Amino acid sequence: MRNTILRLMISIILLSLISGVIITIIGLILGWKTSAQFSNGFFLGGAIMIVFGFVSFQGYRQRVTNWPPVQLNPDEHSNLWAADTFRGKNLMITFGISGLLLIGVSLLVLRLF
């Protein structure tokens, strides 16, 4: 449990840093000069990340009905279902919290600069 939470925290921080640097580079390329423009960029980036996390979770929740039925042991079936759900939740948590961090950075940029 500890390793999973630690990995999630590290991936959230890295994803937030990388996306923040990418947004800053895009802003410099586009010639943003005011803090409001950078704040809007960070807010938009955070919103996009939250939406991406939600969509990825919804994609994991959908069941494919076109595949032929596979005979699985009920224990194996429940283990596979739990693993798929947990994988989708990890993506949703990672992108959701990273998006919230970017939105927080947008508020800080607007207030401090």
CNS distance restraints for C-alpha pairs under 8 A (distance, minus, plus):
assign (resid   1 and name CA) (resid   5 and name CA) 6.38 0.50 0.50
assign (resid   2 and name CA) (resid   6 and name CA) 6.05 0.50 0.50
assign (resid   3 and name CA) (resid   7 and name CA) 5.97 0.50 0.50
assign (resid   4 and name CA) (resid   8 and name CA) 6.10 0.50 0.50
assign (resid   5 and name CA) (resid   9 and name CA) 6.13 0.50 0.50
assign (resid   6 and name CA) (resid  10 and name CA) 6.18 0.50 0.50
assign (resid   7 and name CA) (resid  11 and name CA) 6.07 0.50 0.50
assign (resid   8 and name CA) (resid  12 and name CA) 6.06 0.50 0.50
assign (resid   8 and name CA) (resid  90 and name CA) 7.52 0.50 0.50
assign (resid   8 and name CA) (resid  94 and name CA) 6.68 0.50 0.50
assign (resid   9 and name CA) (resid  13 and name CA) 6.19 0.50 0.50
assign (resid  10 and name CA) (resid  14 and name CA) 6.09 0.50 0.50
assign (resid  11 and name CA) (resid  15 and name CA) 5.88 0.50 0.50
assign (resid  11 and name CA) (resid  94 and name CA) 7.03 0.50 0.50
assign (resid  12 and name CA) (resid  16 and name CA) 6.06 0.50 0.50
assign (resid  12 and name CA) (resid  94 and name CA) 5.30 0.50 0.50
assign (resid  12 and name CA) (resid  95 and name CA) 7.27 0.50 0.50
assign (resid  12 and name CA) (resid  97 and name CA) 6.87 0.50 0.50
assign (resid  12 and name CA) (resid  98 and name CA) 5.54 0.50 0.50
assign (resid  13 and name CA) (resid  17 and name CA) 6.13 0.50 0.50
assign (resid  13 and name CA) (resid  98 and name CA) 7.16 0.50 0.50
assign (resid  14 and name CA) (resid  18 and name CA) 6.02 0.50 0.50
assign (resid  15 and name CA) (resid  19 and name CA) 5.98 0.50 0.50
assign (resid  15 and name CA) (resid  98 and name CA) 6.61 0.50 0.50
assign (resid  16 and name CA) (resid  20 and name CA) 5.90 0.50 0.50
assign (resid  16 and name CA) (resid  98 and name CA) 5.12 0.50 0.50
assign (resid  16 and name CA) (resid  99 and name CA) 7.47 0.50 0.50
assign (resid  16 and name CA) (resid 101 and name CA) 6.91 0.50 0.50
assign (resid  16 and name CA) (resid 102 and name CA) 6.70 0.50 0.50
assign (resid  17 and name CA) (resid  21 and name CA) 6.15 0.50 0.50
assign (resid  18 and name CA) (resid  22 and name CA) 6.19 0.50 0.50
assign (resid  19 and name CA) (resid  23 and name CA) 6.08 0.50 0.50
assign (resid  19 and name CA) (resid  45 and name CA) 7.70 0.50 0.50
assign (resid  20 and name CA) (resid  24 and name CA) 6.13 0.50 0.50
assign (resid  20 and name CA) (resid  42 and name CA) 7.14 0.50 0.50
assign (resid  20 and name CA) (resid 102 and name CA) 7.10 0.50 0.50
assign (resid  21 and name CA) (resid  25 and name CA) 6.13 0.50 0.50
assign (resid  22 and name CA) (resid  26 and name CA) 6.14 0.50 0.50
assign (resid  23 and name CA) (resid  27 and name CA) 6.09 0.50 0.50
assign (resid  23 and name CA) (resid  41 and name CA) 6.61 0.50 0.50
assign (resid  23 and name CA) (resid  42 and name CA) 6.65 0.50 0.50
assign (resid  23 and name CA) (resid  45 and name CA) 7.26 0.50 0.50
assign (resid  24 and name CA) (resid  28 and name CA) 6.19 0.50 0.50
assign (resid  24 and name CA) (resid  38 and name CA) 7.38 0.50 0.50
assign (resid  25 and name CA) (resid  29 and name CA) 6.14 0.50 0.50
assign (resid  26 and name CA) (resid  30 and name CA) 6.09 0.50 0.50
assign (resid  27 and name CA) (resid  31 and name CA) 6.05 0.50 0.50
assign (resid  27 and name CA) (resid  32 and name CA) 5.22 0.50 0.50
assign (resid  27 and name CA) (resid  37 and name CA) 7.97 0.50 0.50
assign (resid  27 and name CA) (resid  38 and name CA) 6.67 0.50 0.50
assign (resid  27 and name CA) (resid  41 and name CA) 7.47 0.50 0.50
assign (resid  28 and name CA) (resid  32 and name CA) 5.89 0.50 0.50
assign (resid  32 and name CA) (resid  37 and name CA) 5.98 0.50 0.50
assign (resid  32 and name CA) (resid  38 and name CA) 6.82 0.50 0.50
assign (resid  33 and name CA) (resid  37 and name CA) 7.12 0.50 0.50
assign (resid  34 and name CA) (resid  38 and name CA) 6.81 0.50 0.50
assign (resid  35 and name CA) (resid  39 and name CA) 5.94 0.50 0.50
assign (resid  35 and name CA) (resid 109 and name CA) 6.22 0.50 0.50
assign (resid  35 and name CA) (resid 110 and name CA) 5.77 0.50 0.50
assign (resid  35 and name CA) (resid 113 and name CA) 5.99 0.50 0.50
assign (resid  36 and name CA) (resid  40 and name CA) 6.02 0.50 0.50
assign (resid  36 and name CA) (resid 109 and name CA) 7.78 0.50 0.50
assign (resid  36 and name CA) (resid 110 and name CA) 5.90 0.50 0.50
assign (resid  37 and name CA) (resid  41 and name CA) 6.20 0.50 0.50
assign (resid  38 and name CA) (resid  42 and name CA) 6.20 0.50 0.50
assign (resid  38 and name CA) (resid 106 and name CA) 7.27 0.50 0.50
assign (resid  38 and name CA) (resid 109 and name CA) 7.31 0.50 0.50
assign (resid  39 and name CA) (resid  43 and name CA) 6.10 0.50 0.50
assign (resid  39 and name CA) (resid 105 and name CA) 7.59 0.50 0.50
assign (resid  39 and name CA) (resid 106 and name CA) 4.22 0.50 0.50
assign (resid  39 and name CA) (resid 107 and name CA) 6.66 0.50 0.50
assign (resid  39 and name CA) (resid 109 and name CA) 5.74 0.50 0.50
assign (resid  39 and name CA) (resid 110 and name CA) 5.71 0.50 0.50
assign (resid  40 and name CA) (resid  44 and name CA) 6.03 0.50 0.50
assign (resid  40 and name CA) (resid 106 and name CA) 6.77 0.50 0.50
assign (resid  41 and name CA) (resid  45 and name CA) 6.08 0.50 0.50
assign (resid  41 and name CA) (resid 106 and name CA) 7.68 0.50 0.50
assign (resid  42 and name CA) (resid  46 and name CA) 6.07 0.50 0.50
assign (resid  42 and name CA) (resid 102 and name CA) 5.62 0.50 0.50
assign (resid  42 and name CA) (resid 103 and name CA) 6.18 0.50 0.50
assign (resid  42 and name CA) (resid 105 and name CA) 6.86 0.50 0.50
assign (resid  42 and name CA) (resid 106 and name CA) 5.10 0.50 0.50
assign (resid  43 and name CA) (resid  47 and name CA) 6.14 0.50 0.50
assign (resid  43 and name CA) (resid 102 and name CA) 6.37 0.50 0.50
assign (resid  43 and name CA) (resid 103 and name CA) 4.75 0.50 0.50
assign (resid  43 and name CA) (resid 106 and name CA) 5.51 0.50 0.50
assign (resid  44 and name CA) (resid  48 and name CA) 6.13 0.50 0.50
assign (resid  44 and name CA) (resid 103 and name CA) 8.00 0.50 0.50
assign (resid  45 and name CA) (resid  49 and name CA) 6.25 0.50 0.50
assign (resid  45 and name CA) (resid  99 and name CA) 7.11 0.50 0.50
assign (resid  45 and name CA) (resid 102 and name CA) 7.00 0.50 0.50
assign (resid  45 and name CA) (resid 103 and name CA) 7.99 0.50 0.50
assign (resid  46 and name CA) (resid  50 and name CA) 6.25 0.50 0.50
assign (resid  46 and name CA) (resid  98 and name CA) 7.06 0.50 0.50
assign (resid  46 and name CA) (resid  99 and name CA) 3.72 0.50 0.50
assign (resid  46 and name CA) (resid 100 and name CA) 6.09 0.50 0.50
assign (resid  46 and name CA) (resid 101 and name CA) 7.32 0.50 0.50
assign (resid  46 and name CA) (resid 102 and name CA) 4.90 0.50 0.50
assign (resid  46 and name CA) (resid 103 and name CA) 5.36 0.50 0.50
assign (resid  47 and name CA) (resid  51 and name CA) 6.23 0.50 0.50
assign (resid  47 and name CA) (resid  99 and name CA) 6.06 0.50 0.50
assign (resid  47 and name CA) (resid 100 and name CA) 7.91 0.50 0.50
assign (resid  47 and name CA) (resid 103 and name CA) 7.50 0.50 0.50
assign (resid  48 and name CA) (resid  52 and name CA) 6.06 0.50 0.50
assign (resid  48 and name CA) (resid  99 and name CA) 7.42 0.50 0.50
assign (resid  49 and name CA) (resid  53 and name CA) 6.14 0.50 0.50
assign (resid  49 and name CA) (resid  95 and name CA) 5.41 0.50 0.50
assign (resid  49 and name CA) (resid  96 and name CA) 6.48 0.50 0.50
assign (resid  49 and name CA) (resid  98 and name CA) 7.14 0.50 0.50
assign (resid  49 and name CA) (resid  99 and name CA) 5.05 0.50 0.50
assign (resid  50 and name CA) (resid  54 and name CA) 6.27 0.50 0.50
assign (resid  50 and name CA) (resid  92 and name CA) 7.72 0.50 0.50
assign (resid  50 and name CA) (resid  95 and name CA) 5.72 0.50 0.50
assign (resid  50 and name CA) (resid  96 and name CA) 4.50 0.50 0.50
assign (resid  50 and name CA) (resid  97 and name CA) 7.71 0.50 0.50
assign (resid  50 and name CA) (resid  98 and name CA) 7.79 0.50 0.50
assign (resid  50 and name CA) (resid  99 and name CA) 5.24 0.50 0.50
assign (resid  50 and name CA) (resid 100 and name CA) 7.49 0.50 0.50
assign (resid  51 and name CA) (resid  55 and name CA) 6.09 0.50 0.50
assign (resid  51 and name CA) (resid  96 and name CA) 7.87 0.50 0.50
assign (resid  52 and name CA) (resid  56 and name CA) 6.05 0.50 0.50
assign (resid  52 and name CA) (resid  92 and name CA) 7.92 0.50 0.50
assign (resid  52 and name CA) (resid  95 and name CA) 7.03 0.50 0.50
assign (resid  53 and name CA) (resid  57 and name CA) 6.26 0.50 0.50
assign (resid  53 and name CA) (resid  91 and name CA) 5.85 0.50 0.50
assign (resid  53 and name CA) (resid  92 and name CA) 4.11 0.50 0.50
assign (resid  53 and name CA) (resid  93 and name CA) 7.16 0.50 0.50
assign (resid  53 and name CA) (resid  94 and name CA) 7.39 0.50 0.50
assign (resid  53 and name CA) (resid  95 and name CA) 4.89 0.50 0.50
assign (resid  53 and name CA) (resid  96 and name CA) 5.78 0.50 0.50
assign (resid  54 and name CA) (resid  58 and name CA) 6.25 0.50 0.50
assign (resid  54 and name CA) (resid  92 and name CA) 5.62 0.50 0.50
assign (resid  54 and name CA) (resid  96 and name CA) 7.60 0.50 0.50
assign (resid  55 and name CA) (resid  59 and name CA) 6.16 0.50 0.50
assign (resid  56 and name CA) (resid  60 and name CA) 6.48 0.50 0.50
assign (resid  56 and name CA) (resid  88 and name CA) 6.57 0.50 0.50
assign (resid  56 and name CA) (resid  91 and name CA) 6.88 0.50 0.50
assign (resid  56 and name CA) (resid  92 and name CA) 6.75 0.50 0.50
assign (resid  57 and name CA) (resid  61 and name CA) 6.40 0.50 0.50
assign (resid  57 and name CA) (resid  88 and name CA) 4.62 0.50 0.50
assign (resid  57 and name CA) (resid  89 and name CA) 6.09 0.50 0.50
assign (resid  57 and name CA) (resid  91 and name CA) 6.87 0.50 0.50
assign (resid  57 and name CA) (resid  92 and name CA) 5.70 0.50 0.50
assign (resid  58 and name CA) (resid  62 and name CA) 6.50 0.50 0.50
assign (resid  58 and name CA) (resid  88 and name CA) 7.85 0.50 0.50
assign (resid  59 and name CA) (resid  88 and name CA) 7.94 0.50 0.50
assign (resid  60 and name CA) (resid  84 and name CA) 6.63 0.50 0.50
assign (resid  60 and name CA) (resid  85 and name CA) 6.63 0.50 0.50
assign (resid  60 and name CA) (resid  88 and name CA) 5.52 0.50 0.50
assign (resid  61 and name CA) (resid  85 and name CA) 6.80 0.50 0.50
assign (resid  61 and name CA) (resid  88 and name CA) 7.64 0.50 0.50
assign (resid  72 and name CA) (resid  76 and name CA) 6.32 0.50 0.50
assign (resid  72 and name CA) (resid  77 and name CA) 5.94 0.50 0.50
assign (resid  73 and name CA) (resid  77 and name CA) 6.16 0.50 0.50
assign (resid  74 and name CA) (resid  78 and name CA) 6.15 0.50 0.50
assign (resid  75 and name CA) (resid  79 and name CA) 6.18 0.50 0.50
assign (resid  76 and name CA) (resid  80 and name CA) 6.11 0.50 0.50
assign (resid  77 and name CA) (resid  81 and name CA) 6.12 0.50 0.50
assign (resid  78 and name CA) (resid  82 and name CA) 6.04 0.50 0.50
assign (resid  79 and name CA) (resid  83 and name CA) 6.12 0.50 0.50
assign (resid  80 and name CA) (resid  84 and name CA) 6.16 0.50 0.50
assign (resid  81 and name CA) (resid  85 and name CA) 6.15 0.50 0.50
assign (resid  82 and name CA) (resid  86 and name CA) 6.01 0.50 0.50
assign (resid  83 and name CA) (resid  87 and name CA) 6.08 0.50 0.50
assign (resid  84 and name CA) (resid  88 and name CA) 6.26 0.50 0.50
assign (resid  85 and name CA) (resid  89 and name CA) 6.14 0.50 0.50
assign (resid  86 and name CA) (resid  90 and name CA) 6.06 0.50 0.50
assign (resid  87 and name CA) (resid  91 and name CA) 6.51 0.50 0.50
assign (resid  88 and name CA) (resid  92 and name CA) 6.24 0.50 0.50
assign (resid  89 and name CA) (resid  93 and name CA) 5.92 0.50 0.50
assign (resid  90 and name CA) (resid  94 and name CA) 5.95 0.50 0.50
assign (resid  91 and name CA) (resid  95 and name CA) 6.00 0.50 0.50
assign (resid  92 and name CA) (resid  96 and name CA) 5.63 0.50 0.50
assign (resid  93 and name CA) (resid  97 and name CA) 5.90 0.50 0.50
assign (resid  94 and name CA) (resid  98 and name CA) 6.07 0.50 0.50
assign (resid  95 and name CA) (resid  99 and name CA) 5.90 0.50 0.50
assign (resid  96 and name CA) (resid 100 and name CA) 6.23 0.50 0.50
assign (resid  97 and name CA) (resid 101 and name CA) 6.12 0.50 0.50
assign (resid  98 and name CA) (resid 102 and name CA) 6.27 0.50 0.50
assign (resid  99 and name CA) (resid 103 and name CA) 6.24 0.50 0.50
assign (resid 100 and name CA) (resid 104 and name CA) 6.15 0.50 0.50
assign (resid 101 and name CA) (resid 105 and name CA) 6.18 0.50 0.50
assign (resid 102 and name CA) (resid 106 and name CA) 6.18 0.50 0.50
assign (resid 103 and name CA) (resid 107 and name CA) 6.43 0.50 0.50
assign (resid 104 and name CA) (resid 108 and name CA) 6.28 0.50 0.50
assign (resid 105 and name CA) (resid 109 and name CA) 6.02 0.50 0.50
assign (resid 106 and name CA) (resid 110 and name CA) 6.21 0.50 0.50
assign (resid 107 and name CA) (resid 111 and name CA) 6.19 0.50 0.50
assign (resid 108 and name CA) (resid 112 and name CA) 5.75 0.50 0.50
assign (resid 108 and name CA) (resid 113 and name CA) 7.99 0.50 0.50
assign (resid 109 and name CA) (resid 113 and name CA) 5.59 0.50 0.50
